[in-house]
Amino acid sequence: MAVTGLSPFVRSTIGKRRRTVDIGLPLAETYRVPASAATVLDALGDGNRRLILERLVTGPVPVGVLADQLPISRPAVSQHLRVLKEAGLVVVSVVGTRRLYRVNPAGLTVVREYFDRFWATTMDNFAALAEAEATKGDS
């Protein structure tokens, strides 16, 4: 039987048993890929998202309360929260009919590790410069 008009991949899988994954399985934490520093920094590049994150430092807050505290609409707050959630900076929990958002410390760890690399390099360079100056002063 000749099959035409199909990609080579599709043609190669016709008549073969396909492997599937059960969609009903719960998503395990090990399957989640941590956000990159670039993703987190991009999310924090917006002033409103930084304001939202600062408001969440005190504890879990629903969208409505955040919207009341900010100069943007509730739908805009929801969109910003979605971006922060995708970046791994906030997590959401459902309590009754309310969705409470809180800071995700693991998301902040990504940024901290990113900046710690710069700090370590800067301190190493400073130590080398101080040592060179001390050696220069001794001669």
C-alpha positions in Angstrom: 0.0 0.0 0.0 1.5 3.3 -1.1 1.0 6.3 1.2 1.5 9.6 -0.5 1.2 13.2 0.7 2.4 12.5 4.2 5.6 13.4 6.0 8.3 10.8 6.3 7.7 10.6 10.1 4.0 9.9 9.6 4.6 7.3 6.9 7.2 5.6 9.1 4.6 5.3 12.0 1.7 3.9 10.0 0.9 0.4 11.2 3.3 0.6 14.2 2.2 0.6 17.8 2.3 4.1 19.3 3.4 4.8 22.9 1.1 7.0 24.8 1.0 8.8 28.2 -2.0 8.7 30.4 -3.3 12.3 30.6 -5.0 11.6 33.9 -1.6 11.1 35.7 -0.8 13.9 38.3 2.1 16.1 37.3 5.1 15.3 39.5 7.4 18.1 40.7 10.3 16.3 39.1 8.7 17.0 35.6 8.7 20.7 36.1 11.7 22.5 34.5 12.9 25.4 36.7 12.7 28.8 35.0 15.9 30.2 33.7 17.4 33.4 35.0 16.6 35.1 31.7 12.9 34.2 32.1 12.8 35.4 35.6 14.6 38.7 34.8 12.3 39.3 31.9 9.3 38.8 34.1 10.8 41.3 36.6 11.5 43.8 33.8 8.0 45.2 34.2 7.4 47.7 37.0 3.9 46.5 37.7 5.1 42.9 38.1 7.8 44.1 40.6 5.0 45.9 42.6 2.9 42.8 42.6 5.9 40.7 43.8 6.6 43.3 46.6 3.0 43.1 47.7 3.1 39.3 47.9 6.2 39.3 50.2 3.9 39.8 53.2 2.0 36.6 52.5 -0.7 35.1 50.2 -3.0 37.6 48.6 -6.0 37.2 46.3 -6.2 39.0 42.9 -9.0 41.4 44.0 -7.0 42.7 47.0 -3.9 43.2 44.7 -6.0 45.0 42.2 -7.3 47.4 44.9 -3.7 48.2 45.9 -2.4 48.9 42.4 -3.1 51.5 39.7 -4.0 48.8 37.2 -7.2 46.8 36.5 -8.0 43.4 37.9 -7.6 41.7 34.5 -4.2 43.4 34.1 -3.2 42.1 37.6 -4.3 38.6 36.5 -2.2 38.8 33.3 0.9 39.9 35.3 0.4 37.1 37.8 0.2 34.6 35.0 3.6 35.9 33.7 5.1 35.7 37.2 3.7 32.2 37.7 5.1 31.0 34.4 8.5 32.5 35.4 8.3 30.5 38.7 8.2 33.6 40.9 4.7 33.0 42.3 2.6 30.0 43.1 -1.2 29.9 43.5 -3.4 27.9 45.9 -7.1 27.6 45.8 -9.0 28.2 49.0 -12.8 27.8 48.4 -13.6 30.1 45.5 -10.5 32.3 45.9 -7.1 31.9 44.3 -4.3 33.1 46.6 -1.0 34.0 45.2 2.3 34.0 47.1 6.0 34.3 46.4 7.8 31.2 45.3 11.2 31.2 47.1 12.6 28.7 44.5 12.0 31.3 41.7 13.9 33.9 43.6 16.8 31.4 44.1 17.3 31.3 40.4 17.9 35.1 40.3 20.1 35.1 43.4 22.3 32.4 42.0 22.6 34.4 38.8 23.7 37.5 40.6 25.9 35.6 43.0 28.1 34.6 40.1 28.8 38.3 39.4 29.4 39.0 43.0 31.9 36.1 43.4 33.8 37.2 40.2 33.9 40.8 41.5 35.2 39.8 44.9 37.9 37.6 43.3 39.0 40.5 41.1 39.1 42.8 44.1 41.2 40.4 46.0 43.6 40.0 43.1 43.9 43.8 42.8 44.4 44.3 46.5 47.1 41.6 46.5 48.8 43.2 43.5 48.7 46.6 45.2 50.2 45.1 48.4 52.9 43.4 46.5 53.7 46.6 44.6 53.9 48.5 47.8 56.4 46.0 49.3 58.9 46.5 46.5 
